[in-house]
Amino acid sequence: MRIPRPAADETARSRTVEFRDYLKERCRERGISLHRLALLCDLNQIYFYQAVNKNKENPPPWVLRRAAPHLGVPYVELLMAAGYLRDSDLAEWQDHQRRGGRVAAMAGADPGGPGD
């Protein structure tokens, strides 16, 4: 039997409420409603409404990717606001890039890959 940890549940709920407020504020700044944002992102309005207002978790990253340009914020900022990325994640990635990480090394590679 799995026993839920109240502290983790409480933190997730708090983060969801904070993100919901963040998202609504970005919409207000752009002069659009959540309904309009859903239309701009080519999302089902009911799905988007439930993802923002009813779910216990924040909208998934693919939804945030669609929303970022319409909200005038970088995709990474939405990922951070939704709790998918932390400052430490970005710092780790930047450190990896400075050391010539795999993504940087592959930047000049053919995107089709070998044999395509």
C-alpha positions as MATLAB code, in Angstrom:
seq = 'MRIPRPAADETARSRTVEFRDYLKERCRERGISLHRLALLCDLNQIYFYQAVNKNKENPPPWVLRRAAPHLGVPYVELLMAAGYLRDSDLAEWQDHQRRGGRVAAMAGADPGGPGD';
ca = [
       0.000    0.000    0.000;
       1.382    3.348   -1.030;
       1.033    6.147    1.508;
       1.059    9.651   -0.010;
       3.481   12.136    1.422;
       1.491   15.237    2.374;
       4.487   17.557    2.101;
       5.128   16.607   -1.536;
       1.425   16.824   -2.390;
       1.221   20.210   -0.710;
       4.267   21.480   -2.606;
       2.902   20.311   -5.973;
      -0.469   21.923   -5.286;
       1.204   25.177   -4.272;
       3.392   25.165   -7.389;
       0.303   24.562   -9.567;
      -1.545   27.500   -8.027;
       1.518   29.719   -8.421;
       1.879   28.733  -12.076;
      -1.806   29.317  -12.728;
      -1.429   32.846  -11.338;
       1.757   33.357  -13.350;
       0.019   32.240  -16.551;
      -3.005   34.454  -15.961;
      -0.728   37.435  -15.288;
       1.197   36.866  -18.541;
      -2.139   36.723  -20.384;
      -3.273   39.972  -18.735;
      -0.006   41.633  -19.773;
      -0.594   40.560  -23.389;
      -4.274   41.519  -23.314;
      -5.538   38.019  -24.023;
      -7.756   35.603  -22.124;
      -6.890   31.987  -21.369;
      -9.544   31.069  -23.930;
      -7.805   33.189  -26.582;
      -4.430   31.706  -25.636;
      -5.843   28.211  -26.184;
      -7.065   29.250  -29.630;
      -3.714   30.806  -30.515;
      -1.958   27.604  -29.423;
      -4.352   25.471  -31.475;
      -5.487   23.639  -28.334;
      -8.909   22.350  -27.420;
     -10.300   25.047  -25.115;
     -11.808   22.534  -22.678;
      -8.515   20.630  -22.458;
      -6.593   23.853  -21.846;
      -9.066   25.128  -19.264;
      -8.848   21.862  -17.347;
      -5.057   21.754  -17.668;
      -4.800   25.217  -16.142;
      -7.683   25.317  -13.665;
      -8.670   21.775  -12.709;
      -5.618   19.525  -12.835;
      -3.352   18.889   -9.889;
      -0.356   19.261  -12.176;
       0.727   22.032  -14.509;
       0.218   21.820  -18.287;
       2.777   19.537  -19.955;
       5.877   20.982  -21.655;
       4.464   20.569  -25.174;
       1.606   22.922  -24.245;
       4.076   25.416  -22.768;
       6.131   25.250  -25.985;
       3.059   26.348  -27.956;
       2.135   29.069  -25.453;
       5.541   30.748  -25.070;
       5.527   32.877  -28.243;
       1.964   34.052  -27.614;
       2.857   35.071  -24.071;
       6.039   36.838  -25.162;
       8.273   34.802  -22.860;
      10.981   32.242  -23.552;
       9.956   28.585  -23.413;
      12.561   27.975  -20.703;
      10.932   30.631  -18.521;
       7.605   28.787  -18.738;
       9.330   25.493  -17.915;
      10.869   27.101  -14.840;
       7.642   28.775  -13.756;
       5.800   25.438  -14.090;
       8.447   23.630  -12.046;
       9.845   21.466  -14.846;
      13.276   23.148  -14.635;
      15.196   24.676  -11.755;
      17.993   27.234  -11.746;
      20.367   24.414  -10.830;
      19.296   22.477  -13.952;
      20.185   25.453  -16.145;
      23.487   25.971  -14.352;
      24.349   22.300  -14.834;
      23.492   22.495  -18.549;
      25.522   25.691  -19.029;
      28.500   24.105  -17.267;
      28.160   21.077  -19.540;
      28.112   23.345  -22.608;
      31.227   25.236  -21.451;
      33.041   21.906  -21.255;
      32.106   21.113  -24.841;
      29.155   18.895  -24.019;
      27.545   16.543  -26.491;
      24.880   19.015  -27.664;
      27.529   21.623  -28.479;
      29.657   19.023  -30.277;
      26.672   17.906  -32.337;
      25.677   21.440  -33.337;
      27.447   21.104  -36.675;
      26.347   17.516  -37.290;
      23.927   16.550  -40.034;
      20.438   16.416  -38.402;
      19.489   13.465  -40.591;
      22.175   11.357  -39.002;
      24.257    8.661  -40.647;
      22.687    6.649  -43.415;
      19.843    9.098  -44.152;
];
